Amino acid sequence: MALIIDPQNPRASFYIRKVKQLLDKEIEVLFISAQQNKEALRYAVALSNYCSVIRLLQNTPEDERYIKAEDNVKEMVVILGKDEDKNYCI
């Protein structure tokens, strides 16, 4: 909102950069956790991790991390033998 009013506002730009950095770090941690859970055969937990990534990026479905998480959700659903037509990330 502040950048809409004043696009050159350095404080608003700073806070937006910080939030994006924190979001990127959180997504990275979730992908690492999901991979570890997948390797440990904890597929339901890995599914939950990938769903968390999707929820964090729900406003940017074109993001490659969102797409990667969606693909992994589909893989976990198949491995778990769940209904592939159902949305498990709600």
C-alpha distances in whole Angstrom, upper triangle without the diagonal:
4,5,5,7,9,10,12,11,13,12,9,11,14,12,11,14,16,14,16,19,19,19,21,24,24,24,27,29,28,30,33,33,34,36,38,38,40,42,43,44,41,40,38,36,35,34,32,30,30,28,26,25,24,22,20,19,19,16,18,22,23,22,26,26,25,28,30,29,30,33,34,33,36,38,38,39,42,43,43,44,42,41,39,38,36,32,33,29,28
4,5,5,6,7,9,7,10,9,6,9,12,11,10,14,15,14,16,19,20,20,22,24,24,25,28,29,30,32,34,35,35,38,40,40,41,44,45,46,43,42,40,38,37,36,34,32,32,30,28,27,27,25,22,22,22,19,21,24,25,24,28,27,27,30,32,31,32,36,36,36,38,41,40,41,44,45,45,47,44,44,42,41,39,35,35,32,31
4,5,5,4,7,6,9,10,6,7,11,11,9,12,15,14,15,18,19,19,21,23,24,25,27,29,29,31,33,34,35,37,39,40,41,43,44,45,43,41,40,38,37,36,34,32,31,30,28,26,26,24,22,21,22,18,19,23,23,22,26,26,25,28,30,30,31,34,35,35,37,40,40,41,43,45,45,47,44,44,41,40,39,35,35,32,31
4,6,6,9,10,13,13,10,11,15,14,13,16,18,17,18,21,22,21,23,26,26,27,29,31,31,33,35,36,37,39,41,41,42,45,46,47,44,43,41,39,38,37,35,33,32,31,29,27,27,25,23,22,22,18,19,23,23,23,27,27,26,29,31,31,32,35,36,36,38,40,41,41,44,45,45,47,44,44,41,40,38,35,36,32,31
4,6,9,9,12,13,10,12,15,15,15,18,20,19,20,23,24,24,26,29,29,30,32,34,34,36,38,39,40,42,44,44,45,48,49,50,47,46,44,42,41,40,38,36,35,34,32,30,30,28,26,25,25,22,23,27,27,27,30,30,30,33,35,34,35,38,39,39,41,44,44,44,47,49,49,50,48,47,45,43,42,38,39,35,34
4,5,5,9,10,9,10,13,14,14,16,18,18,19,22,23,24,25,28,29,29,31,33,34,35,38,39,40,42,44,44,45,48,49,50,48,46,45,43,42,41,39,37,36,35,33,31,31,29,26,26,26,23,24,27,27,27,30,30,30,33,35,35,36,39,40,40,42,44,45,45,48,50,50,51,49,48,46,45,43,40,40,36,36
4,6,9,11,9,8,12,13,12,14,17,17,17,20,22,22,23,26,27,27,29,31,32,33,35,37,37,39,41,42,43,45,47,48,46,44,43,41,40,39,37,35,34,33,31,29,29,28,25,24,25,21,21,25,25,24,27,28,28,30,32,32,34,36,37,38,40,42,42,43,46,47,48,49,47,47,44,43,42,38,39,35,35
4,6,9,8,8,11,13,13,14,16,18,18,20,22,23,24,26,28,28,30,32,33,34,36,38,39,40,42,43,44,46,48,49,47,46,45,43,41,41,39,36,36,35,33,31,31,30,27,26,27,24,24,28,27,26,29,29,30,32,34,34,36,38,39,40,42,44,44,46,48,49,50,52,49,49,47,46,45,41,41,37,37
4,6,6,6,9,10,11,12,15,16,17,19,20,21,23,25,26,27,29,31,32,33,35,36,38,39,41,42,43,45,47,48,46,45,44,41,40,40,38,35,35,34,32,30,30,29,26,25,27,24,24,28,28,26,29,29,30,33,34,34,36,38,39,39,42,44,44,45,48,49,49,51,49,49,46,46,44,40,40,36,36
4,6,5,6,9,10,10,12,14,15,16,18,20,21,23,24,26,27,29,30,32,33,35,36,38,39,41,42,44,45,46,44,44,43,40,39,39,37,34,34,34,31,29,30,29,25,25,27,24,24,28,28,26,28,28,29,32,33,33,35,38,38,39,41,43,43,44,47,48,48,50,48,49,46,46,44,41,40,36,36
4,5,5,6,9,10,11,12,14,15,17,18,20,21,23,24,26,27,29,30,32,33,35,36,38,39,41,42,43,45,43,42,41,38,37,37,35,32,32,32,29,28,29,27,24,24,26,24,24,28,28,26,29,28,29,32,33,32,34,37,37,37,40,42,42,43,46,47,47,49,47,47,45,45,43,39,38,35,34
4,5,5,6,9,10,11,12,14,15,16,18,20,21,23,24,26,27,29,30,32,33,35,36,37,39,41,42,43,41,40,39,36,35,35,33,30,30,29,27,25,26,24,21,21,23,20,21,25,25,23,26,25,26,29,30,30,32,34,35,35,38,39,39,40,43,44,44,46,44,44,42,42,40,36,36,32,31
4,6,5,6,9,10,11,12,14,15,16,18,20,21,23,24,26,27,29,30,31,33,35,36,37,39,41,42,40,39,38,35,34,34,32,29,29,29,26,24,25,24,20,20,22,20,19,23,23,21,24,23,24,27,28,28,30,33,33,34,36,38,38,39,42,43,43,45,43,44,41,41,39,36,35,31,31
4,5,5,6,9,10,11,12,14,15,17,18,20,21,23,25,26,27,29,30,32,33,35,36,38,39,41,39,38,37,34,33,33,31,29,29,29,26,24,25,24,20,21,23,21,21,25,24,22,24,23,25,28,28,28,31,33,33,34,37,38,38,39,42,43,43,45,43,44,42,42,40,36,35,32,32
4,5,5,6,9,10,11,12,14,15,16,18,20,21,22,24,26,27,28,30,32,33,34,36,37,39,36,36,35,32,31,31,29,26,26,26,23,21,23,21,18,18,21,19,19,23,23,21,24,22,23,26,27,26,29,31,31,31,35,36,36,37,40,40,40,43,41,41,40,39,37,33,33,29,29
4,5,5,6,9,10,10,12,14,15,16,18,20,21,23,24,26,27,29,30,31,33,35,36,37,35,34,33,30,29,29,27,24,24,24,21,19,20,19,15,15,18,16,16,19,20,18,20,19,20,23,24,24,26,28,29,29,32,33,33,35,38,38,38,41,39,39,37,36,35,31,30,26,27
4,6,5,6,9,10,11,12,14,15,16,18,20,21,23,24,26,27,29,30,31,33,35,36,34,33,33,30,28,29,27,24,24,24,21,19,21,20,16,16,19,17,17,20,20,17,19,18,20,23,23,23,26,28,28,29,32,33,33,35,37,38,38,41,39,39,37,37,35,32,31,27,28
4,5,5,6,9,10,11,12,14,15,17,18,20,21,23,24,26,27,29,30,32,33,35,32,32,31,28,27,28,26,23,23,23,20,18,20,19,16,16,19,18,18,21,22,19,21,19,20,24,24,23,26,28,28,28,32,33,32,34,37,37,37,40,38,39,37,37,35,32,30,27,27
4,5,5,6,9,10,10,12,14,15,16,18,20,21,22,24,26,27,28,30,31,33,30,30,29,26,25,25,23,20,20,20,17,15,17,16,12,13,16,15,15,18,19,17,19,17,18,21,22,21,23,26,25,26,29,30,29,31,34,34,34,37,35,36,34,34,32,28,27,23,24
4,5,5,6,9,10,10,12,14,15,16,18,20,21,23,24,26,27,29,30,31,29,28,28,25,23,24,22,19,19,19,16,14,15,15,11,11,14,13,13,16,16,13,15,14,15,18,19,18,21,23,23,24,27,28,28,29,32,33,33,35,34,34,32,32,31,27,26,22,23
4,5,5,6,9,10,11,12,14,15,17,18,20,21,23,24,26,27,29,30,28,28,28,25,23,24,22,19,19,20,17,15,17,17,13,14,17,17,16,18,18,15,16,15,16,20,19,19,22,24,23,24,27,28,28,30,33,33,33,36,35,35,33,34,32,29,27,24,25
4,5,5,6,9,10,11,12,14,15,16,18,20,21,22,24,26,27,28,26,26,25,22,21,22,20,17,17,18,15,13,16,15,11,13,16,16,16,19,20,16,17,15,16,20,19,18,21,24,23,23,26,27,26,29,31,31,31,34,33,34,32,33,31,27,25,22,23
4,5,5,6,9,10,11,12,14,15,16,18,20,21,22,24,26,27,24,24,23,20,19,19,17,14,14,15,12,10,12,12,8,9,13,13,13,15,16,13,14,12,13,16,16,15,18,20,19,20,23,24,24,25,28,28,29,31,30,30,29,29,27,24,22,19,20
4,6,5,6,9,10,11,12,14,15,17,18,20,21,23,24,26,24,23,23,20,18,19,18,14,14,15,13,10,13,13,10,10,14,14,13,15,15,12,12,10,12,15,14,14,17,19,18,19,22,23,23,25,28,28,28,31,30,31,28,29,28,24,23,20,21
4,5,5,6,9,10,11,12,14,15,17,18,20,21,23,24,23,22,22,19,18,19,17,14,14,16,13,11,15,15,12,13,17,18,17,18,19,15,15,12,14,17,16,15,19,20,19,20,23,24,23,26,28,28,28,31,30,31,30,31,29,26,24,21,22
4,5,5,6,9,10,10,12,14,15,16,18,20,21,22,20,20,19,16,15,16,14,11,12,13,10,9,12,12,9,11,14,16,16,17,18,15,15,12,13,17,15,14,17,19,17,18,21,22,21,23,26,25,25,28,27,29,27,28,26,23,21,17,19
4,5,5,6,9,10,10,12,14,15,16,18,20,21,19,18,18,15,13,14,13,9,9,11,8,6,9,10,8,9,12,14,13,14,15,12,12,8,10,13,12,10,13,15,14,15,18,19,18,20,23,23,23,26,25,26,24,25,24,20,18,15,18
4,5,5,6,9,10,11,12,14,15,17,18,20,19,18,19,16,14,15,14,11,11,13,11,9,13,14,12,12,16,18,16,17,17,14,13,9,12,14,12,11,15,16,14,16,19,19,19,21,24,23,24,27,26,28,26,27,26,23,21,18,21
4,5,5,6,8,10,11,12,14,15,16,18,16,17,17,14,12,14,13,9,11,13,11,10,14,14,13,14,17,20,19,19,20,17,16,12,14,17,14,13,17,18,15,17,20,20,18,21,24,23,23,26,26,28,26,28,26,23,21,18,21
4,5,5,6,9,10,10,12,14,15,16,14,14,14,11,9,11,9,6,7,10,8,7,11,12,10,12,15,18,17,17,19,16,15,11,12,14,12,10,13,15,12,13,17,16,15,18,20,19,20,23,22,24,23,24,22,19,17,14,17
4,5,5,6,9,10,10,12,14,15,14,13,14,12,9,11,11,7,7,10,10,8,11,13,12,13,16,18,17,17,17,14,13,9,11,13,10,8,12,13,10,12,15,14,14,17,19,18,19,22,21,23,22,23,22,19,17,15,18
4,5,5,6,9,10,11,12,14,13,14,15,12,10,13,13,9,10,14,12,11,15,17,15,17,19,22,21,20,21,18,16,13,15,16,13,12,15,16,13,15,18,16,15,19,21,19,20,23,23,26,24,26,25,23,20,18,22
4,5,5,6,8,10,10,12,11,11,12,9,7,11,10,7,9,12,11,11,15,16,15,17,20,22,22,21,23,20,18,14,16,17,15,12,16,16,13,14,17,16,14,17,19,18,18,22,22,24,23,25,24,21,18,17,20
4,5,5,6,9,10,10,9,8,10,7,4,7,8,5,7,10,10,10,13,15,15,16,18,21,20,19,21,18,16,13,14,15,12,10,13,13,9,10,14,12,10,14,16,14,15,18,18,21,19,22,20,18,15,14,18
4,5,5,6,9,10,10,10,12,10,7,10,12,9,10,13,14,13,15,18,18,18,21,24,22,21,22,19,17,14,15,16,12,11,14,13,10,12,14,12,11,15,16,14,16,19,20,22,21,23,23,21,18,17,21
4,5,5,6,9,9,10,12,10,8,12,13,10,12,15,15,15,18,20,20,21,23,26,25,24,25,23,20,17,19,19,16,15,17,17,13,15,17,15,13,17,18,16,17,20,21,24,23,26,25,23,20,19,23
4,5,5,6,5,6,9,6,5,9,10,9,11,14,14,15,17,19,19,21,23,26,25,24,26,23,21,18,19,19,16,14,16,16,12,13,16,14,11,14,16,13,13,17,18,21,21,23,22,20,17,17,20
4,5,5,6,5,9,8,6,9,11,10,11,14,15,15,17,19,20,21,23,26,25,23,24,22,20,17,18,18,15,13,15,14,10,11,13,11,9,12,13,10,11,15,16,19,18,22,21,20,17,17,21
4,5,7,9,12,11,9,12,15,13,14,17,18,18,20,23,23,24,26,29,28,26,27,25,22,19,21,21,17,16,18,17,13,15,16,13,12,15,16,13,14,18,19,22,22,25,24,23,21,21,24
4,5,8,11,10,10,13,14,14,15,18,19,20,22,24,24,26,27,31,30,28,30,27,25,22,23,23,20,18,20,19,15,16,18,15,13,16,17,13,14,18,19,23,23,26,25,24,21,21,24
4,5,9,9,9,11,13,14,15,17,18,19,21,23,24,25,27,30,29,27,29,27,25,22,22,22,19,17,19,17,14,14,16,13,10,13,13,10,10,14,16,19,19,23,22,21,18,19,23
4,6,6,6,9,10,11,13,14,16,17,19,20,22,23,24,28,28,26,28,26,24,21,21,21,19,16,18,17,13,13,15,13,10,12,14,11,10,14,15,18,19,22,20,19,16,17,20
4,5,5,6,9,10,10,12,14,15,16,18,20,21,22,26,25,23,25,24,22,19,18,19,16,14,14,14,10,10,11,10,6,9,10,8,7,11,12,15,15,18,17,16,13,14,17
4,5,5,6,9,10,11,12,15,15,16,19,20,21,24,24,23,25,24,22,19,18,19,17,14,15,15,12,10,12,11,7,9,11,10,7,11,11,14,14,17,15,14,10,12,14
4,5,5,6,9,10,11,13,14,15,17,19,20,23,23,22,24,23,22,18,18,19,17,13,15,16,12,11,14,13,10,12,14,13,11,15,14,17,17,20,17,16,12,12,15
4,5,5,6,9,10,11,13,14,16,17,18,22,21,20,22,20,18,15,15,16,13,10,12,12,9,8,11,10,8,10,13,11,11,14,14,17,16,19,17,15,12,12,15
4,5,5,6,9,10,11,12,14,16,16,20,20,18,20,19,18,15,13,14,12,9,10,11,8,6,9,9,6,8,11,10,9,12,11,14,13,15,13,11,8,8,12
4,5,5,6,9,10,10,12,14,15,19,19,18,20,19,18,15,14,15,14,10,12,13,11,9,12,13,10,11,14,14,12,15,14,16,15,17,15,12,9,8,10
4,5,5,7,9,10,11,13,14,18,18,17,19,17,16,13,12,14,12,9,11,13,10,9,13,13,11,13,16,15,15,18,17,19,18,19,17,15,12,10,13
4,5,5,6,9,10,11,12,16,15,14,16,14,13,10,9,10,9,5,7,9,7,6,10,11,9,11,14,14,14,17,16,17,15,17,15,13,10,8,12
4,5,5,6,9,10,10,14,14,13,16,14,15,12,9,11,11,7,8,11,9,7,11,12,11,11,15,15,15,17,15,16,15,15,13,10,8,5,8
4,5,5,6,9,10,13,14,13,16,14,15,12,10,13,12,9,11,14,12,10,14,16,14,15,18,19,18,20,18,20,18,19,17,13,11,8,10
4,5,5,6,8,11,11,11,13,11,11,8,7,10,9,7,9,12,11,10,14,15,14,16,19,19,19,22,20,21,19,20,18,14,13,10,12
4,5,5,6,9,9,8,11,10,11,8,6,8,9,6,7,11,11,9,12,14,14,15,18,19,19,21,19,19,17,17,15,12,11,8,10
4,5,5,8,10,10,13,12,14,11,9,12,13,10,11,14,14,12,15,18,17,17,20,21,21,23,20,20,19,18,16,12,11,8,8
4,6,8,9,10,13,11,13,10,9,12,13,11,12,16,15,14,18,20,19,20,23,24,23,26,23,24,22,22,20,16,15,11,12
4,5,5,7,9,8,10,8,6,10,11,10,11,14,15,14,17,19,19,20,23,24,24,26,24,24,21,21,20,16,16,12,13
4,6,6,9,9,12,11,8,11,13,11,11,15,16,14,16,19,19,19,22,24,24,25,23,22,20,19,17,14,14,11,11
4,6,9,9,13,12,10,12,15,14,14,17,19,18,20,22,23,23,26,27,27,29,26,25,23,22,20,17,18,14,14
4,5,6,9,10,8,10,13,12,13,15,17,17,19,21,22,22,25,27,27,28,26,26,23,22,21,18,19,15,16
4,5,8,9,6,7,10,10,10,12,15,14,15,18,19,20,22,24,24,25,23,22,19,19,18,15,16,14,15
4,6,9,7,7,10,12,11,13,16,16,17,19,21,22,23,25,26,27,26,25,22,21,21,18,20,17,19
4,5,5,7,9,10,11,13,14,15,17,19,20,21,23,25,26,27,26,26,22,22,22,19,20,17,19
4,5,5,6,9,10,11,12,14,15,17,18,20,21,23,24,26,25,25,22,22,22,20,20,17,20
4,5,5,6,8,10,10,12,14,15,16,18,20,21,22,24,23,23,21,21,21,18,18,15,18
4,5,5,6,9,10,10,12,14,15,16,19,20,21,22,21,21,18,18,18,15,15,12,15
4,5,5,6,9,10,11,13,14,15,17,19,20,21,20,20,17,17,17,15,15,13,16
4,5,5,6,9,10,11,12,14,16,17,18,20,19,20,17,18,18,16,16,14,17
4,5,5,6,9,10,10,12,14,15,16,18,17,18,15,16,16,13,12,11,14
4,5,5,6,9,10,11,13,14,15,17,15,15,12,13,13,11,11,9,13
4,5,5,6,9,10,11,13,14,16,15,15,12,14,14,13,13,12,16
4,5,5,6,9,10,10,12,14,14,15,12,15,15,13,12,12,16
4,5,5,6,9,10,10,12,11,12,10,12,11,10,8,8,12
4,6,5,6,9,10,11,10,10,7,10,10,10,9,11,14
4,5,5,6,9,10,10,12,9,13,13,13,12,13,17
4,5,5,6,8,9,11,10,13,13,12,10,12,15
4,6,5,6,5,7,6,10,9,10,8,11,14
4,5,5,6,8,7,11,11,13,12,15,18
4,5,8,11,10,14,14,15,14,16,19
4,6,9,10,13,13,14,12,14,17
4,7,8,12,12,14,13,16,18
4,6,9,8,10,9,13,15
4,6,6,9,9,13,15
4,6,8,9,12,14
4,7,9,12,13
4,6,9,10
4,6,7
4,6
4
